[in-house]
Amino acid sequence: MAETEARTDAGTALKHAGTALKHAGTALKDAGTALKNEKVGSVVSTKMQKTIVVEVSRRVPHPMYKRIIKKRKKFYAHDEEGTAKLGDVVRIVECRPLSKLKRWRLMDVVRRAPQVAAQPKDLDVKV
């Protein structure tokens, strides 16, 4: 008897916690600070003006064989100042549609790519 009461109490507590989370989410949305989807990936292209291509990779189990495989997806993101360079690890955040393909905005650069400077002897230039 005590077990069933404890089980129902736990179930009611979970139900109330779920509704509290739902109301907290709507309160955040009403305040204008709705939670946006964020992704972290590496920059694979910066050839467009104010646009970068970010490749996000994730590891998921194969649906049938359960082996871990890597899946990759490319996202077009808006980079207003042109701060991201090729190879940087960046964080992008979801936003309103900016163009046909752009639905993401650059939030910040997590890690800069190492910039390798070419030496004159490597370029076969007489100094």
PAPATOR-833722 format. One record per residue: chain; x, y, z of N, C-alpha, C in turn. Coordinates in Angstrom, 3 decimals. Example, Ala and Ser with C-alpha at 12.3 -4.5 7.8 and 13.67 -1.06 7.14 Angstrom:
residues 2
  chaine       n_u       n_v       n_w      ca_u      ca_v      ca_w       c_u       c_v       c_w
       A    13.190    -5.690     7.800    12.300    -4.500     7.800    13.200    -3.300     7.800
       A    12.850    -2.250     7.080    13.670    -1.060     7.140    12.900     0.030     7.870
END
This chain:
residues 127
  chaine       n_u       n_v       n_w      ca_u      ca_v      ca_w       c_u       c_v       c_w
       A     0.821    -1.189     0.000     0.000     0.000     0.000     0.869     1.258     0.000
       A     1.919     1.223     0.816     2.808     2.377     0.904     3.556     2.578    -0.415
       A     3.862     1.456    -1.111     4.577     1.548    -2.384     3.728     2.251    -3.437
       A     2.430     1.911    -3.494     1.565     2.540    -4.495     1.389     4.019    -4.201
       A     1.304     4.397    -2.920     1.190     5.809    -2.566     2.452     6.568    -2.964
       A     3.615     5.951    -2.717     4.885     6.587    -3.079     4.982     6.732    -4.596
       A     4.511     5.700    -5.321     4.557     5.743    -6.779     3.650     6.855    -7.311
       A     2.455     6.973    -6.791     1.546     8.016    -7.257     2.065     9.399    -6.876
       A     2.690     9.516    -5.689     3.276    10.810    -5.294     4.395    11.205    -6.246
       A     5.236    10.226    -6.613     6.335    10.505    -7.541     5.779    10.876    -8.917
       A     4.732    10.174    -9.351     4.114    10.476   -10.651     3.515    11.869   -10.674
       A     2.847    12.258    -9.571     2.251    13.590    -9.513     3.343    14.658    -9.470
       A     4.431    14.375    -8.773     5.532    15.341    -8.705     6.143    15.540   -10.087
       A     6.312    14.451   -10.838     6.849    14.564   -12.192     5.908    15.349   -13.089
       A     4.610    15.111   -12.955     3.635    15.835   -13.776     3.699    17.333   -13.484
       A     3.781    17.680   -12.189     3.849    19.094   -11.821     5.161    19.723   -12.284
       A     6.258    18.960   -12.231     7.552    19.480   -12.695     7.497    19.745   -14.197
       A     6.851    18.853   -14.948     6.729    19.043   -16.393     5.929    20.286   -16.743
       A     4.823    20.501   -16.049     4.023    21.697   -16.323     4.759    22.957   -15.895
       A     5.543    22.866   -14.815     6.329    24.031   -14.381     7.370    24.388   -15.439
       A     8.016    23.369   -16.028     8.982    23.623   -17.092     8.301    24.229   -18.310
       A     7.118    23.741   -18.637     6.385    24.273   -19.788     6.049    25.743   -19.564
       A     5.589    26.082   -18.342     5.251    27.475   -18.045     6.501    28.344   -18.020
       A     7.630    27.809   -17.558     8.881    28.571   -17.551     9.315    28.862   -18.978
       A     9.144    27.893   -19.881     9.512    28.102   -21.278     8.651    29.171   -21.928
       A     7.343    29.157   -21.656     6.478    30.183   -22.229     6.767    31.539   -21.607
       A     7.166    31.559   -20.323     7.513    32.832   -19.692     8.759    33.415   -20.350
       A     9.731    32.549   -20.663    10.931    33.030   -21.357    10.574    33.544   -22.738
       A     9.671    32.846   -23.423     9.278    33.268   -24.762     8.536    34.599   -24.701
       A     7.686    34.773   -23.667     6.961    36.028   -23.514     7.915    37.177   -23.199
       A     9.011    36.880   -22.488     9.968    37.922   -22.127    10.833    38.322   -23.312
       A    10.743    37.586   -24.417    11.522    37.923   -25.597    12.883    37.253   -25.626
       A    13.140    36.337   -24.699    14.406    35.625   -24.663    14.163    34.135   -24.865
       A    13.501    33.796   -25.950    13.211    32.396   -26.231    14.508    31.644   -26.480
       A    14.543    30.402   -26.051    15.740    29.592   -26.232    15.884    29.243   -27.701
       A    17.046    29.558   -28.282    17.307    29.302   -29.696    18.164    28.056   -29.827
       A    18.047    27.402   -30.964    18.849    26.227   -31.246    20.281    26.657   -31.565
       A    21.249    26.014   -30.936    22.666    26.338   -31.156    23.396    25.106   -31.650
       A    24.393    25.331   -32.518    25.225    24.240   -33.002    26.669    24.713   -33.018
       A    27.601    23.774   -32.837    29.029    24.063   -32.880    29.643    23.241   -33.999
       A    30.387    23.906   -34.874    31.011    23.216   -35.997    32.208    23.981   -36.509
       A    32.829    23.441   -37.555    34.014    24.085   -38.107    33.674    24.759   -39.432
       A    34.342    25.885   -39.693    34.113    26.651   -40.909    34.832    25.956   -42.068
       A    34.083    25.648   -43.135    34.683    24.987   -44.296    34.762    25.910   -45.506
       A    34.066    27.050   -45.480    34.132    27.983   -46.595    33.817    29.397   -46.124
       A    34.617    30.363   -46.644    34.368    31.775   -46.359    34.419    32.569   -47.663
       A    34.075    31.939   -48.779    34.239    32.567   -50.090    33.131    33.550   -50.441
       A    32.045    33.558   -49.671    30.952    34.481   -49.939    31.065    35.703   -49.032
       A    30.415    36.775   -49.427    30.423    37.979   -48.613    29.417    37.833   -47.486
       A    29.882    38.029   -46.244    29.050    37.987   -45.043    28.385    36.637   -44.819
       A    28.894    35.585   -45.439    28.327    34.247   -45.272    29.453    33.242   -45.084
       A    29.269    32.345   -44.122    30.207    31.249   -43.928    29.453    29.933   -44.023
       A    30.160    28.876   -44.375    29.578    27.537   -44.395    30.188    26.780   -43.227
       A    29.329    26.284   -42.336    29.771    25.592   -41.132    29.360    24.133   -41.238
       A    30.321    23.234   -41.031    30.029    21.805   -41.064    29.914    21.301   -39.629
       A    28.748    20.762   -39.295    28.489    20.231   -37.965    28.464    18.716   -38.079
       A    29.290    18.052   -37.284    29.306    16.588   -37.320    28.789    16.057   -35.988
       A    28.093    14.930   -36.068    27.558    14.297   -34.860    27.716    12.792   -34.986
       A    27.779    12.132   -33.860    27.947    10.676   -33.841    26.639    10.045   -33.404
       A    26.106     9.169   -34.232    24.830     8.521   -33.935    24.965     7.020   -34.197
       A    24.210     6.197   -33.472    24.238     4.757   -33.759    23.429     4.439   -35.017
       A    23.918     3.483   -35.794    23.204     3.042   -36.986    21.869     2.451   -36.540
       A    20.776     2.748   -37.241    19.454     2.294   -36.792    19.325     0.775   -36.664
       A    19.985     0.024   -37.549    19.835    -1.432   -37.528    21.013    -2.131   -36.852
       A    22.232    -1.681   -37.176    23.419    -2.394   -36.715    24.020    -1.824   -35.434
       A    23.560    -0.667   -34.993    23.962    -0.028   -33.734    25.435     0.363   -33.693
       A    26.120     0.363   -34.814    27.504     0.818   -34.857    27.493     2.346   -34.890
       A    28.414     2.972   -34.180    28.480     4.431   -34.138    29.046     4.940   -35.465
       A    28.295     5.840   -36.111    28.742     6.433   -37.371    28.705     7.954   -37.228
       A    29.518     8.627   -38.062    29.546    10.084   -38.041    28.662    10.617   -39.156
       A    27.797    11.538   -38.807    26.959    12.212   -39.794    27.367    13.672   -39.823
       A    27.402    14.244   -41.040    27.800    15.642   -41.197    26.710    16.397   -41.931
       A    26.569    17.667   -41.573    25.619    18.530   -42.267    26.224    19.915   -42.344
       A    26.015    20.571   -43.475    26.537    21.913   -43.676    25.418    22.931   -43.490
       A    25.743    24.008   -42.793    24.803    25.094   -42.556    25.406    26.391   -43.071
       A    24.593    27.203   -43.720    25.006    28.536   -44.151    24.671    29.501   -43.024
       A    25.664    30.275   -42.584    25.471    31.186   -41.458    25.895    32.597   -41.843
       A    25.220    33.570   -41.252    25.494    34.989   -41.519    26.624    35.462   -40.618
       A    27.676    36.024   -41.222    28.829    36.558   -40.499    28.985    38.024   -40.905
       A    28.366    38.909   -40.146    28.290    40.330   -40.513    29.666    40.983   -40.618
       A    30.527    40.767   -39.625    31.832    41.433   -39.598    32.918    40.659   -40.337
       A    32.650    39.429   -40.716    33.667    38.614   -41.380    34.759    38.168   -40.432
       A    34.407    37.862   -39.187    35.394    37.489   -38.177    35.858    36.039   -38.307
       A    35.016    35.162   -38.800    35.373    33.740   -38.884    36.275    33.479   -40.084
       A    37.276    32.662   -39.859    38.211    32.270   -40.914    38.095    30.766   -41.154
       A    38.690    30.307   -42.231    38.653    28.902   -42.607    39.299    28.050   -41.513
       A    38.600    27.009   -41.066    39.128    26.104   -40.052    38.756    26.449   -38.629
       A    38.179    27.627   -38.391    37.779    28.018   -37.036    36.632    27.136   -36.556
       A    36.580    26.914   -35.252    35.435    26.247   -34.632    34.525    27.354   -34.126
       A    33.268    27.371   -34.594    32.353    28.463   -34.285    31.048    27.931   -33.706
       A    30.342    28.830   -33.024    29.000    28.519   -32.520    28.011    29.338   -33.334
       A    26.993    28.660   -33.892    25.972    29.359   -34.670    24.638    29.198   -33.954
       A    23.766    30.188   -34.148    22.467    30.176   -33.482    21.381    30.368   -34.540
       A    20.268    29.721   -34.321    19.149    29.778   -35.259    18.527    31.171   -35.266
       A    18.086    31.613   -36.443    17.447    32.924   -36.546    16.401    32.875   -37.657
       A    15.804    34.014   -37.931    14.798    34.086   -38.995    15.482    33.856   -40.339
       A    14.749    33.478   -41.379    15.375    33.289   -42.692    15.978    34.589   -43.219
       A    17.268    34.543   -43.547    17.964    35.714   -44.069    18.089    35.671   -45.582
       A    18.038    34.482   -46.151    18.082    34.314   -47.601    17.511    32.935   -47.914
       A    17.712    32.483   -49.143    17.177    31.177   -49.543    17.745    30.046   -48.684
       A    19.029    30.133   -48.341    19.687    29.051   -47.608    20.091    29.411   -46.180
       A    20.193    30.709   -45.860    20.701    31.112   -44.548    19.585    31.221   -43.517
       A    19.706    30.380   -42.471    18.788    30.442   -41.331    19.557    30.458   -40.020
       A    20.858    30.703   -40.083    21.717    30.689   -38.908    22.562    31.954   -38.876
       A    22.966    32.376   -37.684    23.784    33.544   -37.488    24.999    33.150   -36.638
       A    26.155    33.714   -36.949    27.366    33.439   -36.169    27.220    34.064   -34.792
       A    27.370    33.239   -33.748    27.277    33.756   -32.386    28.664    34.153   -31.886
       A    29.631    33.219   -31.926    30.999    33.548   -31.537    31.957    32.502   -32.079
       A    33.231    32.848   -32.045    34.283    31.930   -32.475    34.785    31.212   -31.227
       A    34.612    29.890   -31.198    35.008    29.109   -30.031    36.522    28.930   -30.003
       A    37.106    28.535   -31.145    38.549    28.299   -31.219    39.058    28.705   -32.589
       A    40.125    29.476   -32.613    40.726    29.916   -33.867    41.561    28.801   -34.470
       A    41.576    28.728   -35.800    42.416    27.766   -36.507    43.856    28.267   -36.504
       A    44.818    27.357   -36.431    46.214    27.811   -36.489    46.530    28.378   -37.863
       A    47.057    29.600   -37.882    47.420    30.250   -39.139    48.882    29.951   -39.431
       A    49.121    29.231   -40.503    50.479    28.860   -40.874    50.980    29.845   -41.920
       A    52.062    30.536   -41.589    52.635    31.499   -42.524    53.679    30.786   -43.384
       A    53.667    31.042   -44.676    54.621    30.420   -45.586    55.952    31.148   -45.520
       A    57.016    30.382   -45.478    58.361    30.937   -45.462    58.813    31.223   -46.889
       A    59.665    32.231   -47.110    60.131    32.535   -48.471    60.828    31.359   -49.146
       A    61.547    30.531   -48.370    62.249    29.397   -48.981    61.266    28.346   -49.493
       A    60.067    28.267   -48.866    59.054    27.320   -49.336    58.414    27.772   -50.647
       A    58.426    29.067   -50.889    57.777    29.611   -52.083    58.727    29.743   -53.282
       A    59.984    29.333   -53.110    61.001    29.451   -54.145    61.165    30.904   -54.612
       A    61.190    31.796   -53.665    61.378    33.225   -53.944    62.767    33.614   -53.472
       A    63.502    34.315   -54.319    64.849    34.762   -53.924    64.739    36.018   -53.078
       A    65.370    35.963   -51.935    65.318    37.087   -51.009    66.666    37.762   -50.940
END
